[in-house]
Amino acid sequence: MVRDDNLDPVDRIASTLILLYAQPLVRIIALTTDDVIVTDAGTRLKVGADALELPETFAMIVRQLLHRRRASHARRGSRTQNRGHQPPHHHRERPVRELRRRPSALSRE
């Protein structure tokens, strides 16, 4: 799954967290971009009270999705500000929000 470029990155991340890290879907859906910690030492993912050190192959996918989400959020924010509205400060982008809308996303063959 991690190496299958044909799958959506959201599906790859969620399925890897379920299968390799034994994380329940409820915990995965609650993840936000704030839960991804990127440092010179590597990439970690805060899951519950723990911060998982991610292997580079998996970390690369997580960082790509993180970058995509933050760029998307920045574009939406700038459009909102151009109309004279401020985006809510409490909003935290959810990287795997699609899983709520696509419950069968993990059942792909």
PyMOL commands that set and color helices and strands:
alter all, ss='L'
color gray80, all
select helices_A, chain A and resi 9-19+25-29+33-35+56-82+98-101+105-107
alter helices_A, ss='H'
color red, helices_A
select strands_A, chain A and resi 36-39+42-47+50-53
alter strands_A, ss='S'
color yellow, strands_A
deselect
rebuild
show_as cartoon
